[in-house]
């Protein structure tokens, strides 16, 4: 055991106490940990900034190709004449005027089949999932009974009947859509005044008495039917459309019974929206999914008038995920940065007091800086080679650097090996927690419990007051 000459005055005793006091050492280490929180916060902000940049690039590429697509329809629209009476109380007269309003009817059955052909577009180091799709929609309508709706037949404007089909981004239409009514092709035209929106209330939820107000935010195509009388009514409608989009393809269950079948060559689909598929199949390179939605499952009616319809919040479909979630994983990893620093410093502290080895605060700082630089390595490498590979490259580089540096103050090879093994265990522990999202809390709690137990065991013989 190394001995020191007894100090001759109070100042020397105080200096010796500063150098050898365990309490002072612990306070110093705690202060260093707090100081290192500042660059840790900077690095986490950098990760969030890079994630935001990736989102901006995805939006930019999507805006040039075509955005996420949401389809709604087809919807049968039949105008009719409605008499409105206004009373002039000053003159004591009643004025009757005639206005034209629309009645909207949803199909009894709607069957959608789609083949999605995804691809990846690249902008620098960022990837964006886009797709081309071939969609076939077949629907069946029931002939409207205007008499039961309180509208006489002579008020119905059959000649102005038309169908509307909502598409969220018209730029995605790559070929002229085919609209067949009763097996006969109908001409179509684009429009941004379909009378359906993705906000507000609809159908049974609309306020009665509110005049019809078209909302310009809903875009799509209109097919003029060319019916002259009710005898010209055709119940079957078929729509064929080739549509481009990015990231997501969604549908609104406008049919009283809506069935959708989608297939695509993409191994990372996410089935989003209010309704999940009744069955699905996902492989490494392809997927298929089937949905079935009844009108009982949705809160809007089969027919309505004098209101602006809304289908907001009831879409469903598929999202094409690009398997690069390095930013979310890197941010989650950085949140454990303080834990890694504390555990490393505690391990060095226990070695210092049990083996009587002096480690200078500056050496603690250099090790802490190396632990922080690890996260910049992880972020930059993950953008190039993916998170998993980047994690182990960064971890191995950091552990190797710190282990090599520790040979300057840990004179024993066994201590260097022990310290290196502890660092490797720490990084392996964090990696397992990151991968096991559902069990991260459980694994983290068990791991921390074991670490605290190990600290208690190795520090049980320390005489803290000497």
N, C-alpha and C positions, 0 to 999 in steps of 0.2 A: 504494500500500500504506500502510495506516494505521500510524503509529509512535507509540510511547509514551515518555515521559521515563524515563530510567534511575532506578530506585529507589535511594534514598540509604542505606538500612539493610537489615539481614537480614530484619526483619519485613515490610517492604514487598516485598522480593524473594520471600519465602515466599508472601505474598498474591497477588503477580503470577503465581507458579508455579501456585498453586491455580486461578486464573482461566483460565490459558492452557494448562495441561497436558492433553494428549490422554489420558493414562493416568487422571488424576483424572476427566475427563469420562466416560470409558468406565465407570469404577467407579461413578460417580454414576448413569449410565443403567441399569447392571445392578442397582443397589440399587432404583431406581424400578420396574423390571420386577418384582423380587421383591415389593415392597410391593403392586403392582397385582394380584398373584396372589391376594391375600386376597379382595377383592371379586369376582374372577372365580370363586373357589370358592363364594362365597355365591350368585352368580347360577346356577351349575350346580345347587346344592342346591335353589334355587327351582324350576328346571325339573323336577327329579325329583319335587319335592313336587306340582307341578301335574299331572304325569303320574300320580302316585299318586291324586290327587283324581279325575282322569278315570276311572281304573279303579274307584274306589269308586262313582262315579255309575253306571257301566255295570253293576256288580254289583247296585246297588240297583234300577235299572230292570228288570234281568233277573229279579231275585227276585220282582218284582210281576207281571211278564208270564208268564214261565216260563223256566227256565234252559236251558243247552245240553242237547240231547236225544241220548241214546244208546239205540238199540233192539237187542234181542237176542231171537231166537226166530223162530217158535214152537218150543217144545220139548215133546215128548211125554213124559209122566210116568206110569208104571204101577207102582202099589204091588204088593208081593208079601210073602208070609210067609217068614220065615227062622228056622230053628231054631238056637239058641245053647246050647251045652253048657257047664256050669260044674262043675268038680270040687271037692268038699269033701274035702280031704285028711284032715281030722280025723276025719270020719265014714266016709271011704272010699266016698262015694257020688257019683254024677254026676247033676246036675239039668239037665234040658233045658227051656228056655223058648222061647217063640215071640215074635218081634218082627216088626214091619212096617217095611219099608224101601222106598225108591223106586228104580226104574230109570229113567234118563233117556236119551232117544233124540233125536238130531238128524235133521233131514230130509235126504233124499238130494239134493233139489233145492230151492233157494230163489230165487225171482225177486221182486225188489222194484222197483216203479215209483213215482216220487214227483214231484209238482208242488209247487214251493216258491213261495210268494208273499211276498217280503220287503217290509219297510217300515222306515222310520227313525222312532224315537221321540226326542223332544228333551227334555232337562232342562237348562235354562239354555243355556250355550254348548256343551254336550256332546251328541253324537249316539250312539244305540245302534241296532244292527241287530237287528231281530226278524223273525219269519216265522210264517206259517201254512202248513201243508202238508197235502196229501191223499195218503195213502200206500196202496198196494195191494200186499199180500204174498201170493204163492201158493207153496205148498210141497207136496212129495210125500214121504211116509214109506213105509218098507218095514216090512211086518208083522214084529214082533219074534219071533225064534225062541228062546223061553225054554229049550227043551230043550237047545240048543247052549250055553246059558249055565249049564247045570246046575240049572235050576229046573223042577220038575214043574208041569204045567198047573194042577193043583188048588191050587197055592200062589199063583197069580196072581190078583190082585183086579181083574178087568176092570171091575167096577162102579164102582170108585173112580178109574179112569183119567181124566186131565185133561191139558190143555195149558196151558203158561205162556208168557207173552210179556212180556219185561222192558222197562220204560220208565223212564228215569232220573228224570223229573219228571212225576208223574201230573197235576199241575195244568195241564199243557199239553193234556190231552184236551178238545177243544171239543165233540165229539158222541159219543154212545154208539158204541163200536166194534162192528163187525160181525164175528162169528167164525163161519165156515161150515166144517163138517166133512162131507166127502162131499156138499156142496151143501145141507146142512141147517143152519139157523141154530141156534147154541148160546148159551145165556145165559152172561154173563160177570160177574165181580165183581173189584174191585181187591184187591190184597194186597201186603204188604211182607215176605212170607216165601216167596219163590220157590225158595230153595235154590241160587241162583247168585249169585256175588259178583263184585266187580271187584278182588279181592285174594286172595292165597293161591295154591294149586295146583289143578289140575283134571285130570280124565280120566286118561290114562296117567301123568301126573305126580303124581297123588295118592298118598299113602302107603297101601299095601294094609293092610286090617284096621282102618282108622280108621272109626268109626261115623259115620253120616250126621248132620251138624249144620247145620241151617238158619241162614242168616245174615240178620238182619233188615234189612241195608242194601240188599238188592235188592228193588225194587218193580216192580209191573206189574199185569197182569190174568191171571185164571185162567178157563178155559172148561171146565166139566164136560161130559164126553163122553156119559155115559149108556149106555155099552156094558155088556152083560150077560155076553157070552162073547167069545171070540176071533173068532167068526164075524161079530160086529158091527163089526169093525175097518174103518175107512175110511182110504184112503191120502192123499187130497187135503185140503188145508187152505187156506182163503182168509181173509185178514184185511184189513179196510178200516178205516182210522182217520184222523181229522182231528186233527192235532197241532200245537200251538203251541210255539215255542221261541225262543231268542235266540242269535244269533251262529253257532251250530254245530249241524249235524245229522249224527250218526254211526251206523254200523251195525256189528254183529259178524257175521262170516262163519260163521254156524252151519250152513249147508248144506254137504253134501259138494261140491256145486257151487253157488256163490253168484253171482248176477248182479244188478246194481243199475243202474238208469237214473234219473238225476235231471235235472230241468229247472227253471229259475227265471229270473225277470226281475231279474237283478242283474249288473252289469258288473264287479264286483270279487270274484270267488270265489277261495278258496284251497282246494286239494284236499289235505286233511290225513290223517294217520294212517299206518298201516303199509303201505297199498296205494294206489297211484296208479291213476287211470283208464286203461283200455286205449285209450280215445280221448275227446277232449273238444273242445268248441267254445265259445269265449268271445268275445262282442262287447261293444260299449259298453253295451248295455242288457240282455243275457241270456246265459245259459250252459246247456250241457247236457254231461253226462258219463256214461260207462258203465264199470262195473267188472266184472271176472270173477275170482273167487278159488276155487281148488281146495282140497280138504282137505289136499293136500300142502303148502300154503303156511302152514298154521297148526299150532300144537303141541298141540292138544287133540283127544281122540278123538270118535268118533261116538256112543258110548254109555258110560255109567259108572254106578256105584252106590257106596254107602257112602262118599261123599266130597262135599265142597262144591265145586262147579265154579267156575272163575274164567275170565273172558274178558278179563282186564285186559291192556291194551297191544296189542290186536289189532283195535282199532276203526279205521274209515276213514270218510270222508265229506267234507263240504264245510263250509267256514267262510266266513261272509259278512263281508267286510272293509269297514269304513267308511273311505273314502279320505281319512283325516286322520291322518297320521303326523307331525304337526308337533312333537310332544314328542321323539320319537326323533331327528328331524333337527335340532331346536334343540339338543339335548344334544350331538350329534355336532359341530355347528357351534361350540358353546362350547369344545370341546376344542382348537379351533384358535385360541382367543382369544389365548393367549400368543404364538403365531407371528405373528399380525397386529400385536400390540403391539411385538414385537421388530423386525419388518421395518420398521414405521413409524418407530420410534426410530432404527434404523440409517440409514434414508434421511435423516432430519433431521440425524443426526450427520455423515453424509458431506457434506451440503449445508453444514453449519456449518464444517467444516474445509477444504473446498475453495473455498468462496466467502467465507471470512473473515466469516461472519455469527455474531453472538453470540445464542444461544437460552438463556434462563434455565431452570433446572430446574423452576420453577413452571409454565412454559409446556409443558414435557414432561408434567407431571402432568395439566394440564387436557386435553391431547390424549389421554392414556391413559384418563382418566375418560370422555371422550366415546366412546372405543373400547369401553369396558366397558358403558356405558349402551346402546350399540347392541343388546346381547343381551337386555336387558329390553324394548326396543322390539320386537325380533324375536319374543319369546315372547308378549307381549300381543297384537300384531297377528296372529300366526299363528293364535291361537285364534278370531279373528274372520273373517279373509279367506283362511286357508290359508298354508302355509309359503312357497311360491314368491313370491307377491305380497308377503307380509310381508318376505321377505328383501330384495327390491329396494327397497321403500319405506324400510326401516330403513337399508340400505346407502347409498342416495342421500341420505337425511337426514343421516347421520353424515359422509359424505364432504363434503357441502355445508357442514355446520357447521365441520368442521376446516379446509376450504379457505378459508372466509371468515375464520376466526381466524388462519390462517397469513399473511394479508396484512399483519398487524400486525408481523411480524418478517421475513417474506420480501419484501423491498422490490421485487424484480423480478417482473413479471407472468409472465415465462417460467418462473421458479422455482415460482411458485404453480401454474401449469398443469402443470408437470412433477410436482410433488408430488401434485396432484389425480389425475393420470393413474396414478401409482403406486398410490395408494389404490384406485382403481377396478380396477386389474389385480389387486391382492391379493384383493379381495372376489369378483371374477369367478372367480379361481383356486379359492377355497374353495368357491364354489357348484358349480363343475364337479365337484370332488372329492366333495361331498355327494351329488350326483345319480348319479354313476357309482360305485355301491357296489362292484361287482365289480372295477373297475379303479382304485379310489381309491388303493391303495398304489402302483401303477405310476405313475399320474399325479402323485401327491404326491412320489414320489422324483424323477421327471424334473423337476418344477417346482422343487423345492428345489435340485436340481443346477444348474439354469439360474440361479437366484437367487444361489447361491454364486459361480457364474462371473461374473455381472454385478457382484457386490460386489468380486471380485478385479480386474475390469477397471477400475472407476471409482476404486478405491483404490490403483492401481498407482503413481501418482505422488506419493502422500502421503509426506512425510518425517516418519515417526512419532517420531523422536528430537529433532525441533526444535519 
